[in-house]
Amino acid sequence: MPLLDTGKRPIATLWVTSHDKSLVFNPTDARVMEQLALQLVLAIKLRRKQSLIVRLGETSHDNEMLVQEVRHRVKNMIQMTSGFLQLQQRAARSIEAKIVLREAQSRLLVLSNVYEALLEPDADQRMVDVGSLVERLLLALRDTSVNGSKINFIPTAISCSLAWGAPFLWG
């Protein structure tokens, strides 16, 4: 008896044999075989599904490890660049060069603050609190201002829809 999946494709064959020539295959035996074939198909599907779930779990874990590695490398790159700018600033002789390098480092720190805000450990990666992000960005800009200039920001209500269709309102 062929074992067919839901697409009527054969996935296995069920054979029943008897060594006793006096036994005859009857309609009751056929019904039992059909039921047994259905149960076997379900068992095969469940086993395949379980195997797929295990592989998906492993892939998900691998992806999470890769994301963590990329985050770590980006943070290290920002730290390295900041340190490099600081060393260059100390070594610079002209006031203009020192100011430019300090401003570059300040901008890098603002980028670092935004990066940290987007990748907080408890943050839902599908949702971004734009208001909190802008507030954090403005605070970072204020804190890293080179010449003590003021930042004026006038918020207005903005309604947007993200690429995956999750609307948000900020204002």
C-alpha positions as CSV (number, residue, x, y, z in Angstrom):
1,M,0.0,0.0,0.0
2,P,1.5,3.4,-1.0
3,L,1.9,6.0,1.7
4,L,0.9,9.4,0.1
5,D,1.4,12.9,1.5
6,T,-1.3,15.5,1.2
7,G,-0.1,16.4,-2.3
8,K,-0.7,12.7,-3.3
9,R,3.0,12.2,-3.7
10,P,4.3,8.8,-2.6
11,I,6.6,9.0,0.5
12,A,6.8,5.3,1.3
13,T,5.2,2.0,0.8
14,L,3.6,-0.3,3.4
15,W,4.0,-4.0,2.7
16,V,2.2,-6.8,4.5
17,T,3.1,-10.4,3.9
18,S,2.1,-13.7,5.4
19,H,4.0,-17.0,5.3
20,D,0.8,-19.0,6.0
21,K,-0.8,-19.8,2.6
22,S,-4.1,-20.5,4.3
23,L,-4.6,-16.8,5.3
24,V,-6.4,-14.7,2.8
25,F,-6.3,-10.9,2.6
26,N,-9.9,-9.6,3.1
27,P,-11.8,-6.2,3.1
28,T,-11.3,-5.9,6.8
29,D,-7.6,-6.3,6.4
30,A,-7.7,-3.6,3.7
31,R,-9.4,-1.1,6.0
32,V,-6.9,-1.8,8.8
33,M,-4.1,-1.3,6.2
34,E,-5.6,2.0,5.1
35,Q,-5.9,3.3,8.7
36,L,-2.4,2.1,9.4
37,A,-1.1,3.9,6.3
38,L,-2.8,7.2,7.4
39,Q,-1.2,6.9,10.9
40,L,2.2,6.2,9.4
41,V,1.9,9.2,7.1
42,L,1.0,11.4,10.1
43,A,4.0,10.0,12.0
44,I,6.4,10.6,9.1
45,K,5.1,14.2,8.7
46,L,5.4,14.9,12.5
47,R,9.0,13.5,12.4
48,R,9.9,15.7,9.4
49,K,8.3,18.7,11.1
50,Q,10.2,18.1,14.3
51,S,13.4,17.8,12.3
52,L,12.6,21.1,10.6
53,I,11.9,22.8,13.9
54,V,15.2,21.7,15.3
55,R,17.0,23.0,12.2
56,L,15.2,26.3,12.4
57,G,16.1,26.6,16.1
58,E,19.7,26.0,15.2
59,T,19.6,28.5,12.4
60,S,17.9,31.1,14.6
61,H,20.6,30.6,17.3
62,D,23.3,30.9,14.7
63,N,21.7,34.1,13.4
64,E,21.4,35.6,16.9
65,M,25.1,34.8,17.5
66,L,26.0,36.5,14.2
67,V,24.0,39.6,15.1
68,Q,25.7,39.8,18.5
69,E,29.1,39.5,16.8
70,V,28.2,42.3,14.4
71,R,27.0,44.5,17.2
72,H,30.2,43.9,19.2
73,R,32.4,44.7,16.2
74,V,30.5,47.9,15.5
75,K,30.8,49.0,19.1
76,N,34.5,48.2,19.0
77,M,35.0,50.1,15.7
78,I,33.3,53.2,17.2
79,Q,35.5,53.0,20.3
80,M,38.6,52.5,18.2
81,T,37.7,55.4,16.0
82,S,36.9,57.6,19.0
83,G,40.3,56.8,20.6
84,F,42.1,57.4,17.3
85,L,40.4,60.9,17.0
86,Q,41.3,61.6,20.6
87,L,45.0,60.7,19.9
88,Q,45.0,62.9,16.8
89,Q,43.5,65.8,18.7
90,R,46.2,65.6,21.4
91,A,48.9,65.4,18.7
92,A,47.5,68.3,16.6
93,R,49.4,71.6,16.8
94,S,46.9,74.0,15.4
95,I,43.8,75.1,17.3
96,E,41.7,74.7,14.1
97,A,42.8,71.0,13.8
98,K,42.0,70.4,17.5
99,I,38.5,71.9,17.1
100,V,37.8,69.9,13.9
101,L,39.0,66.7,15.5
102,R,36.9,67.4,18.7
103,E,33.9,68.0,16.6
104,A,34.4,64.8,14.7
105,Q,34.7,62.9,17.9
106,S,31.5,64.6,19.2
107,R,29.7,63.5,16.1
108,L,30.9,60.0,16.5
109,L,29.7,60.0,20.1
110,V,26.2,61.1,18.9
111,L,26.3,58.2,16.4
112,S,27.3,55.9,19.2
113,N,24.3,57.1,21.3
114,V,21.9,56.5,18.5
115,Y,23.3,53.1,17.9
116,E,23.0,52.2,21.6
117,A,19.4,53.5,21.7
118,L,18.4,51.3,18.7
119,L,20.1,48.2,20.1
120,E,19.1,48.2,23.7
121,P,19.0,44.6,25.0
122,D,15.4,44.7,25.9
123,A,14.2,46.6,22.8
124,D,11.8,44.9,20.4
125,Q,13.7,44.9,17.1
126,R,10.5,45.4,15.2
127,M,9.5,48.6,17.1
128,V,11.3,51.9,17.4
129,D,10.3,54.5,19.9
130,V,11.0,57.5,17.6
131,G,10.3,60.1,20.3
132,S,12.7,58.5,22.8
133,L,15.3,58.1,20.0
134,V,15.0,61.8,19.0
135,E,15.2,62.9,22.7
136,R,18.3,60.8,23.2
137,L,19.8,62.2,20.0
138,L,19.2,65.7,21.1
139,L,20.7,65.1,24.5
140,A,23.7,63.6,22.9
141,L,24.1,66.5,20.6
142,R,23.8,68.9,23.5
143,D,26.3,67.1,25.6
144,T,28.8,66.9,22.8
145,S,28.4,70.4,21.5
146,V,31.9,71.8,20.9
147,N,31.4,75.5,21.2
148,G,28.5,75.4,23.6
149,S,25.9,76.4,21.0
150,K,22.3,75.9,21.7
151,I,20.1,73.4,19.9
152,N,16.6,74.5,19.2
153,F,14.1,71.8,18.3
154,I,10.4,72.4,17.7
155,P,8.6,69.1,17.5
156,T,5.5,68.7,15.4
157,A,3.2,65.7,15.2
158,I,4.3,63.3,12.5
159,S,2.4,60.2,11.5
160,C,4.3,57.6,9.6
161,S,4.0,54.1,8.5
162,L,7.0,51.8,8.6
163,A,8.0,49.5,5.8
164,W,6.3,46.5,7.4
165,G,3.1,48.5,8.0
166,A,3.3,49.2,11.7
167,P,2.1,52.8,12.1
168,F,3.5,55.1,14.8
169,L,2.8,58.6,15.9
170,W,5.4,60.9,17.3
171,G,4.9,64.4,18.5
